[in-house]
Amino acid sequence: MKIFAVRIGIASIALFAASAPGSSFAAGTTDPWTGTWACSPQLSDSSVSPPTPDLSDTTLRQIVHVSIGGTTLRIRFSNEFGKTPLTITVAHIAKGAKAGAIAPESDRPLSFGKQSSVTIPSGALIYSDPVPFDLAPLSDLAVTIHMKGMPDGVTTHAGSRATSYFTPGDAVTETTLPSQQSIDHWYFLSGVDVLAPKSSSSVAILGDSITDGRGSTTNGNGRWPDNLSLRLQSNKHTRNIGVLNEGIGGNRLLHDGLGPNALSRFDRDVLAQPSIRWLVILEGVNDIGTCKSDCDLDALARDVILAYQQLIVRAHSHHIKVYGATILPFAGAGYSTPRTELARQTINQWIRTSGSFDAVIDLDAATRDPDNIASLISKADSGDHLHPNDAGYKIMADSINLKLFSK
């Protein structure tokens, strides 16, 4: 296994590096925009395909739970995996209410270069114009769009752990969508930024399904990044810090899976986000677990470590502090063998002792069974012995020293 075989788009790196927030930090200025919510785009497959026949001539209402608040915001839409353009004919935002409804008095139209519609080219993203909006911290924002046609290749985020609502035709301004149906995925929506005070910044969390919240309650906002947001908001010294969940289920450092590998998506999902000051990396369990019996786990551990080093170098070049999170126990899961446990211990030992990270967040120590350190503690286990449950995700967030996010 050779790490240099990982696919990285050089043109994309150049594009994102030119506009990355770290560049402004290096110049002694701060990006006025701060991310309050994000998800990592991936290509839709048969398991997350849009409803039949598709989302063409459909109103889609998506609910996201933000971290920090603000009075002006912008929305980011992505056609990253579309091979043809995506046309959004109209888009609105509003405060989310129950079961896909909105608070009608909060409804605001979005514009794009002062136009109400926009066509996003293949492989591109676009920001809305800034819009005045009273966005409370830790609140639900409803983003409603009507689409004309569908691109060949649908950009989605499979593990939303949140319900989206849709109905035929243009019903964007309706308080409750008529004859609405629902699906637990996000489509084309990839970010919400706020115009925040100069003291604001954000932390990006690069991860897999554990960061994405597998095993948490749908619509419960119980992912460990959600719990971290709650803790940051409760502390007067950290309440201006946004939390961006850049987890993808099945993600690996070294190879593509349900989404692009972490090395290849790093510039888009981390460096291109506004006002990133910290990065937490919780990746590697899927690299270990998909290393089959004929795979050299010693070589894999070395390649995982090299991948961490590469991410650290790239983040540090943008003045972003990088915190390494240890890989959680998974004894009893399908990945579990004596060999994979040895690889996990080898990698975790390097994370703890190498001094390569700016700090270590020991999530392994926080979640393991003290009587069997290869296993999750029972109260944290969702039942598959790999993913935590709501209680486990809270344990993870509660174990983090908030002083890591001091200025």
Helices and strands as residue ranges (DSSP letters): G 3-5, H 10-19, H 21-26, E 33-38, E 42-43, E 58-65, E 70-78, E 86-95, G 98-100, G 104-106, E 108-109, E 118-120, E 125-127, E 131-135, E 140-148, E 155-157, E 164-168, E 181-183, E 186-187, E 189-195, E 201-207, H 209-212, H 224-234, E 241-247, H 262-266, I 267-271, E 276-282, H 285-289, H 297-316, E 321-325, H 338-353, E 359-361, H 363-367, E 368-369, E 372-376, G 378-380, H 390-398, G 402-405
